[in-house]
């Protein structure tokens, strides 16, 4: 059978591309070797947020007295049911993709797809049967998996990756988390919040190292206040798993230390799923694990495309989705605007949350801009004070010459819901004055953005 489009992979890039293709009148097939929805819906974005919500509820219940609420008896985290709820959320979202595919008349094949020349693929199912299918266009959206370090090989029991971290049978009493990016920091916060003794180990001088330095330092302070142990400029040299506890040898700036823990979670990044998918057989160019594409996600071979984690750019679900839409619209003969990778928001769902877009202060200085910086602390926010979560701030960075926003860096309650305002402002090339002149509702967390802008102009009222 010949299709207009075959999409390989059904994560946030693949399923969005497939649905948009059918909206544009193209007969579409999705090939998926595992669950519909990919890693994000089944083992990443969605189930982790379910775990983090349980941690938040547990934290609120544990501090109910701070809000004038009296709860009798001991409050316990039911780890088994927390995990069960998370898996239920993931299953529900995957079924939602099934519904959307059925509604859109998208065909689905379960199996492993391998590219062939001539705009064809072979799909191998669970029984080993191979089917050859052709299409006018083939989109690769195969995503990524947990990356392994040579000295930190995952055995799925004592040294685990993010998938195992979501489905452990029992809550560990202690855990070492290696890597403080979004995945590592979120799991460190989750387990620490429900009572696991967590040690977070980061190679760089600051945790969440892609963020603005002030944000990173605030998160580290908050983590330490939550009784988490944080080690920066530290490298895991080896892990001895022969005993009941893992003995983790860590090289620090003060010398070598050994930390014992029940479980070690490796969260040192991702590796792309491009092995064995036929890139070499079809002549598609790739470099350092990433497929080479143009601004419309066309590879060097006509009729073959790639989006999401396997191409250069931020490995984020919302990026993959936009790439999929742009790719399909270009195939359909439309004229989509190429994605602005300088205006991609990033979010980390710890407590406090982190959200950012654009340049950090250091990056803006290095780029030669003369800066206008405004900062508004959550300590001065009425809504944050009323919520009982006053850790954090909003920081905005403007170019003195143009008044354009170069970047925004938020840490605190609900900031992942607030960052879109700055993304849209930057997209529309709004100035600081435009943001300041827009009326923000009171009391809200979001008015902290307006207050930070006012601070940049020396006009802060509540600071």
Buried (B, 14 or more C-beta within 10 A) or exposed (E): EEBBBBBBBBBBBBBBBBBBBBBBEBBBBBBBBBBBBBBBBBBBBBBBBBBBBBBBEBBBEBEEEEEEEEEEEEEEBEBEEBBEBBBEBBBEBBBBBBEBBEEBEBBBBBBBBBBBEEBBBBBBEEEEEEBEBBBBBBBBBBBBBBBBBEEBEBEEEBBBBBBBBBEBEEBBEBBBBBBBBBBBBBBBBBBBBBBBBBBBBBBBEBBBBBBBBBBBBBBBEBBEEBEBBBBBBBBBEEBEBEEEBBBBBBBEEEEEEEBBBBBBBBBBBBEBBBEEBBBEEBEBEBEEBBBBBEEBBBBBBEBBBBBBBBBEBEBBBBBBBBBBBBBBBBBBEEEBEEBEEEBBBBBBBBBBBBBBBBBBBEBBEEEEBEBBBBBBBBEBBEBBEEBEBBBBBBBBBBBEEEBBBBBBBBBBBBBBEBBEBBBEBBEEEBBBEBBBEEEBEEEBBBBBBBBBBBBBBEEBEEB
